Amino acid sequence: MGIPDDRVEQRTAPGEPPVDRHDEPTETRESRRIFRSMMSDTNLLRLGAITVVIFIVMSIARPNEFFSWTNFASMARQFPEIGILAIGVMITLLTGGIDLSVNATANMSGILAALVMTNMAPPGTPLEQVIPVIILAVTVALVTGTLAGLLNGVLIAYVGITPILATLGTLTLYGGIALAITKGPAVYGFPDQFLAIGNATLVGIPIPVIIFTVIAAIFAFMLRSTPYGLKVYLLGTNPTASRFSAIDNTRVLIRTYMLSGLLASIAGVIIIARTNSAKSDYGGSYVLQAILIGILGGVSPAGGFGKISGLVLALLSLQFLSSGFNMLGFSNFFKDFVWGALLLLVMVTNYLSTERSWRWLRPPGANRTRGQPAPG
């Protein structure tokens, strides 16, 4: 998703007059508009095809294991946490930034929630006391994640540190805080009522899937139909134009990174509820997978382009692939290699595809500055 506008004059080569697309015949302008719309849907069609192919291949390779209700139930409890982290990374990518600290934020938030429960609701605590403690623990986790995102936003929007460096620093900071709190060992032994968040079902659907679906729907609506979503896309497309459009870029960035931290804390709560333990180093490859899901889902690393629907398809395809790798006996080291190679392959493919699309879309005489993304 981008913010194309046929009324905007395109960049031209030095010394050439600006090109106005209104000089083109109406049929040509309309054909270009339709082509741009088709290109935005092509990524979703390609992702859908990839997802179906992976599902079919893994079902054939391990029919009795992969194509089974047990495996589907297991996947349904695994992908929501990484999917929620991926949405957090996605909204920061849309602004032209990135959040590398989401996994560390999730672990830190989960550990604080775990300590609240193990200290205030040990085994044998009456039910009427357990429920308020669980509510307090979840609140502590959500506030922690939001404050962690606020710090990221302040470092980026006010101090002016590059997003990748700011969140790399806070990744180490939050991971260090979590390690210092636990001294290394995992925190475990939570009330059964809390464990239901990560393991129970509602009308046959795992609760983590319901949580992820609600979050995905909320953010799809926010990005598509609210002023905040428009500001995020405009900021990622052109920060200067955003500023001259009376948009407070600083406020948008702060809000975006706070939302990313909040999403990370929700993922942290689901993680400790599913595993019945909280560790400072859980999910070491989650950040790489979250970025890969966003890029594979059509989110531009340069900002301004991407849809939740594409992210969901990318998430499902990678979950099918990961489950298939486990059944085929591949090690976690090999999977990390595959995720890294796939990330590079997708970025190169998207870049070459963008270049080809731009050559067709631009009017004669219009040249694009190197590195500038093609219109949405």
Buried (B, 14 or more C-beta within 10 A) or exposed (E): BBBBEBEEEBBBEEEEEEBBBEEBEEEEBEEBBEBBEEBBEBBBEBBBEBBEEBBEBBBEEBEEBBBEEEBEEBBBBBBBBBBBBBBBBBBBBBBBBBBBBBBBBBBBBBBBBBBBBBEBBEEEEEEEEBBEBBEBBBEBBBBBBBBBBBBBBBBBBEEEBEBEEBBBBBBEBBBEBBBEBBEEEBBEEBBEBBBBBBBEBEEEEBBBBBBBBEBBEEBBEBBBEEEBBBBBBBBBBBBEEBBEEEBBBBEBBBBBBBBBBBBBBBBBBBBBBBBBBBBBBBBEBBBBBBBBBBBBBBBBBBBBBBBBBBBBBBBBBBBBBBBBBBBEEBEEEEBBEBBEEBBEEBBEEBEEBBEEBBEEBBBEEBBBEEEEBBBB
